[in-house]
Amino acid sequence: MMKRSVVVLIFFLCVVFNLYSQAVNKNVSKSGTTAATFLEIPVSARAVALGSAFSAVANDASSLYWNPSGAARLEQTEVVFTHMNWIADLGFDYSAVAIPVEGFGTLGISFTALTMSDMAVRTIERPEGTGELFSASSIALGVHFARNLSDRFSIGFTGKYIQESIWHMRSHAFALDIGVLYTTEFFNNMKIGAIISNFGTDMQMTGRDARLFERIDDQKMGSNDRIPVNIEMDSWSLPLNFQFGIATDLFASDEQSFTVAIDALHPSDNYESINLGAEYSFFKTLALRGGYRALGLPDSEGGLSFGAGFKGDLFGGGIVAGLDYAYSDYGRLKSSNVISLAIIF
């Protein structure tokens, strides 16, 4: 069984690199050339505090984002809610539920939203505003399935519907995430995780704001000046990403544990980088975390992160609640504060 799991893991990695050989030019940074970049915003205060080195940790409901295969190892239903004050006063929210089904696997659903406050519509003729307001938002709805193929090897899938909108314009896409997680027999059962995310269709804006009225011929008197014209927008690919990580406990007991993790990222819209993270847990109740993201990335902003979490039985009724906080430094873009609430029952 273990040999079969290793073969599946190797096959998965080969497929991933083949996809990248077709989709990514490794010698050129393509920063700013993809749509729906909100899909790259990290979720879960715990994962953010670990410097986003979470693809091999993946042992709570947020694994539906980081590596859906990790959800296969959950023993109870878990719900997670995350709120983040993102850059430029944007709001970012993520919620997910993972439900283990005995003998079948783990099913899950997630919702991601990036929102902003309404803004005034301004034109060249009316720079102070026309009296109208517009807004922009990005959302993603995910459905998940994960299953243990052996006692050490898990695989998971995510199907996503993605939509971005600004005023009267919309674009949408469908994408797939595939993740694997393997627990080794050495280095305190070190875990190896890998995921390819956002492999899907291109996005193209359409809507009434691209509709104009033009005159056919300005040189001819009486020519129709109300001929409808639709501007065709360019299409843009999704931010394809391959993330590979390892995590292990340097020591672990009922009283305390210390986990370290490292992830390597290979995105389609930027250079490669590394994320590092560490977590100290005391009586599986209080956890202190720290990490550094985007190590080695040219022109990166900030990178340091830290946070803490508390988990306990809620009112002694067998319902466990967890509250986590994370701070992440983004250099000149200031910082981000993340709060997550998890409920396990």
Secondary structure, 3 states (H helix, E strand, C coil): CHHHHHHHHHHHHHHHHHHHHHHCCCCCCCCCCCCCHHHHCCCCHHHHHCCCCCCCCCCCCCHHHHCHHHHHHCCCCEEEEEEEEEHHHEEEEEEEEEEEECCCEEEEEEEEEEECCCEECCCCCCCCCCCCEECEEEEEEEEEEEEECCCCEEEEEEEEEEEEEECCEEEEEEEEEEEEEEECCCCCCCEEEEEEEEEECCEECEEHHHEEEECCCCCCCCCCCCEEEECCCCEECCCCEEEEEEEEEEEECCCEEEEEEEEEEEECCCCCEEEEEEEEEECCCEEEEEEEEEECCCCCCCCEEEEEEEEEEECCCCEEEEEEEEEEECHHHCEEEEEEEEEEC
